Amino acid sequence: MSGSRRKAFLVSAVLVGGALLMTACQDTDTAADTGASQGSSSASADAATPSGASAAGSGKGTGKDSGAAGKGSGATGGTEDGAGSGADTGSGKREPVGQSCGANDISWNTRSETQAGGYILISAKAKPGITCVLPAALPTVAFGSDGTEAGPAEQAVGEQITLSGNTTAYAGVNPKSTDSDGGKELDSIIVAVGDEDPEPVSLKVGTITVDKPVVTNWHTSATDAVPFG
């Protein structure tokens, strides 16, 4: 081999060897970078796993606590609602409050009496199955188409009366409290339990002369319902 060709061959061999060496170095660096990247990813995943588990555990605990709190609130509200109705008897129990009587809750009756110059005795009894309270006030008694109302025949207001079963309340009406000859002739009266009673009743009483009428309070005894004076 001539010197020129030999020199060219050596140069070529050196160049090829250098290229191979550079390729090998690049392959090694790439593999190292890949391994480092994979290791970094694995480390990140491992580091993230405890946080994720903690978050899931935290979420589970919050849901459970919230559910328990909701259940507690519902139980408390139900107890208060159940105990909040009726009147307190002072012994921890509550009893229903009695209803006020209306004219349509009552069986009515009238009769003429001769005592004290003559008067009309009104009797009131609760209808079957009804329990109601007559207030401590005058019964409302009106006469004629003009609605003339009877005034009080007593100085003080009576006590309320609970009507139930055979309990009867009585009130006495004097249709003419004056000594004059005047007045109007009527044969019925209108009776209600107070001025706000929505359903007053008309009761037949026979022919009467009405002039400044008066009425007693409700009483449980007929002898106490005489309108004297």
C-alpha positions as CSV (number, residue, x, y, z in Angstrom):
1,M,0.0,0.0,0.0
2,S,1.4,3.4,-0.9
3,G,2.0,6.0,1.8
4,S,-0.9,8.3,0.5
5,R,-3.5,5.6,0.5
6,R,-2.4,4.3,3.9
7,K,-2.6,7.8,5.3
8,A,-6.1,8.2,3.9
9,F,-7.2,4.8,5.3
10,L,-6.0,5.8,8.8
11,V,-7.8,9.1,8.6
12,S,-11.0,7.3,7.6
13,A,-10.6,4.8,10.4
14,V,-10.1,7.5,12.9
15,L,-13.2,9.4,11.6
16,V,-15.3,6.2,11.7
17,G,-14.1,5.3,15.2
18,G,-14.9,8.8,16.4
19,A,-18.3,8.7,14.9
20,L,-19.0,5.3,16.6
21,L,-17.6,6.6,19.9
22,M,-19.9,9.7,19.7
23,T,-22.9,7.5,18.8
24,A,-22.2,5.2,21.8
25,C,-21.9,8.2,24.1
26,Q,-25.2,9.7,22.9
27,D,-26.9,6.3,23.4
28,T,-25.6,6.1,26.9
29,D,-26.6,9.7,27.7
30,T,-30.1,9.1,26.3
31,A,-30.6,5.9,28.3
32,A,-29.4,7.7,31.4
33,D,-31.8,10.6,30.8
34,T,-34.7,8.2,30.2
35,G,-34.0,6.3,33.4
36,A,-33.7,9.5,35.4
37,S,-37.0,10.7,34.0
38,Q,-38.7,7.5,34.8
39,G,-37.3,7.5,38.3
40,S,-38.5,11.1,38.8
41,S,-42.0,10.2,37.6
42,S,-42.1,7.2,39.9
43,A,-41.0,9.3,42.8
44,S,-43.6,12.0,42.0
45,A,-46.4,9.3,41.9
46,D,-45.2,7.8,45.1
47,A,-45.1,11.2,46.7
48,A,-48.6,12.0,45.4
49,T,-50.2,8.8,46.7
50,P,-50.3,9.6,50.4
51,S,-51.8,13.0,49.7
52,G,-54.5,11.5,47.6
53,A,-55.2,8.8,50.2
54,S,-55.4,11.5,52.9
55,A,-57.8,13.6,50.7
56,A,-60.1,10.6,50.2
57,G,-60.0,9.8,53.9
58,S,-60.8,13.4,54.7
59,G,-63.7,13.5,52.3
60,K,-65.1,10.3,53.8
61,G,-64.9,11.7,57.3
62,T,-66.6,14.9,56.4
63,G,-69.5,13.2,54.7
64,K,-70.0,11.0,57.8
65,D,-69.9,13.9,60.2
66,S,-72.3,15.9,58.1
67,G,-74.8,13.0,58.0
68,A,-74.6,12.6,61.8
69,A,-75.1,16.3,62.3
70,G,-78.2,16.3,59.9
71,K,-79.7,13.4,61.7
72,G,-79.2,15.1,65.1
73,S,-81.0,18.3,63.9
74,G,-84.0,16.3,62.5
75,A,-84.4,14.4,65.8
76,T,-84.3,17.6,67.9
77,G,-86.8,19.4,65.7
78,G,-89.3,16.6,65.8
79,T,-89.2,16.4,69.6
80,E,-89.8,20.1,70.0
81,D,-92.7,20.1,67.5
82,G,-94.4,17.2,69.2
83,A,-94.1,18.8,72.7
84,G,-95.2,22.3,71.5
85,S,-99.0,21.8,71.2
86,G,-101.7,22.1,73.8
87,A,-101.8,23.8,77.2
88,D,-99.1,23.1,79.8
89,T,-100.6,21.5,82.9
90,G,-97.5,22.0,85.0
91,S,-96.7,18.3,85.2
92,G,-94.8,17.9,82.0
93,K,-98.0,16.9,80.1
94,R,-100.0,19.1,77.7
95,E,-103.7,19.0,77.3
96,P,-105.9,20.2,74.4
97,V,-107.4,23.7,74.9
98,G,-111.2,23.6,75.0
99,Q,-113.1,25.4,72.3
100,S,-115.5,28.3,72.9
101,C,-119.2,27.6,72.4
102,G,-121.0,28.9,69.4
103,A,-124.8,29.1,69.2
104,N,-124.8,26.2,66.8
105,D,-123.0,24.0,69.4
106,I,-125.9,24.3,71.8
107,S,-129.4,22.9,72.2
108,W,-131.6,25.8,73.3
109,N,-134.8,26.0,75.3
110,T,-137.0,28.8,76.6
111,R,-139.9,29.1,79.1
112,S,-141.8,31.9,80.6
113,E,-141.6,32.4,84.4
114,T,-143.8,34.6,86.6
115,Q,-141.3,35.4,89.3
116,A,-139.9,39.0,89.6
117,G,-142.8,40.4,87.5
118,G,-142.3,37.8,84.7
119,Y,-139.3,36.9,82.7
120,I,-138.0,34.4,80.1
121,L,-135.7,31.6,81.3
122,I,-133.1,30.5,78.6
123,S,-131.4,27.2,79.0
124,A,-128.4,26.0,77.1
125,K,-126.9,22.5,76.8
126,A,-124.1,21.2,74.6
127,K,-125.2,19.0,71.7
128,P,-124.2,15.3,71.9
129,G,-120.5,14.8,71.5
130,I,-119.6,18.5,72.0
131,T,-117.7,20.0,74.9
132,C,-117.4,23.8,74.8
133,V,-117.0,26.8,77.0
134,L,-119.4,29.7,77.6
135,P,-117.4,32.8,78.3
136,A,-117.7,34.9,81.5
137,A,-119.8,37.5,79.7
138,L,-123.5,38.3,79.1
139,P,-125.3,36.3,76.5
140,T,-126.2,38.4,73.5
141,V,-130.0,38.7,73.4
142,A,-131.7,40.9,70.7
143,F,-135.3,41.8,70.0
144,G,-137.2,42.7,66.9
145,S,-136.1,43.8,63.4
146,D,-134.2,46.7,64.9
147,G,-131.9,44.4,66.9
148,T,-132.5,46.0,70.3
149,E,-130.1,44.3,72.7
150,A,-130.7,43.4,76.3
151,G,-128.5,45.2,78.8
152,P,-127.0,43.7,82.0
153,A,-129.3,42.7,84.8
154,E,-126.4,42.1,87.2
155,Q,-123.5,44.4,88.4
156,A,-120.7,41.8,88.1
157,V,-119.7,39.5,85.3
158,G,-120.1,35.8,86.1
159,E,-117.7,32.9,85.6
160,Q,-117.2,30.8,82.4
161,I,-119.1,27.6,82.2
162,T,-118.0,24.4,80.4
163,L,-120.9,22.7,78.7
164,S,-120.7,18.9,78.3
165,G,-123.1,16.0,78.7
166,N,-126.0,17.0,81.0
167,T,-124.5,20.3,82.2
168,T,-127.0,23.1,81.6
169,A,-126.4,26.9,81.8
170,Y,-129.3,29.3,82.5
171,A,-129.8,33.0,81.8
172,G,-132.9,35.1,82.7
173,V,-134.3,37.8,80.4
174,N,-136.7,40.6,81.5
175,P,-138.0,42.0,78.2
176,K,-139.6,45.1,79.9
177,S,-137.7,46.7,82.7
178,T,-139.7,49.9,82.7
179,D,-143.0,50.7,84.4
180,S,-144.5,52.6,81.5
181,D,-147.2,51.3,79.2
182,G,-145.0,51.7,76.1
183,G,-143.1,49.0,74.3
184,K,-143.3,46.8,71.2
185,E,-145.0,43.4,70.9
186,L,-142.8,40.5,69.8
187,D,-142.9,36.7,69.8
188,S,-139.3,35.7,69.4
189,I,-135.8,36.6,70.5
190,I,-132.4,36.3,68.9
191,V,-129.7,34.7,71.1
192,A,-125.9,34.4,70.5
193,V,-122.8,33.6,72.5
194,G,-121.2,37.0,72.4
195,D,-121.4,39.7,69.7
196,E,-118.9,37.8,67.4
197,D,-121.0,34.6,67.2
198,P,-121.5,34.0,63.4
199,E,-124.6,31.9,63.8
200,P,-127.2,33.3,66.3
201,V,-130.4,31.5,66.7
202,S,-134.0,32.7,66.8
203,L,-136.1,31.3,69.8
204,K,-139.9,31.5,70.1
205,V,-141.1,33.0,73.4
206,G,-144.8,33.8,72.9
207,T,-146.1,37.3,72.7
208,I,-144.0,39.7,74.9
209,T,-143.8,43.5,75.3
210,V,-140.2,44.8,74.9
211,D,-139.0,48.0,76.5
212,K,-135.4,48.4,77.7
213,P,-134.8,44.6,78.2
214,V,-132.1,43.2,80.5
215,V,-130.5,39.8,80.8
216,T,-128.5,38.0,83.6
217,N,-125.1,36.2,83.2
218,W,-124.9,32.5,82.6
219,H,-125.5,30.4,85.8
220,T,-125.5,26.6,86.4
221,S,-128.6,27.0,88.6
222,A,-131.9,28.3,87.3
223,T,-132.7,30.0,90.6
224,D,-129.6,32.2,90.2
225,A,-130.8,33.4,86.8
226,V,-133.8,35.5,88.0
227,P,-133.5,39.1,86.7
228,F,-134.5,41.0,89.8
229,G,-134.7,44.8,89.7
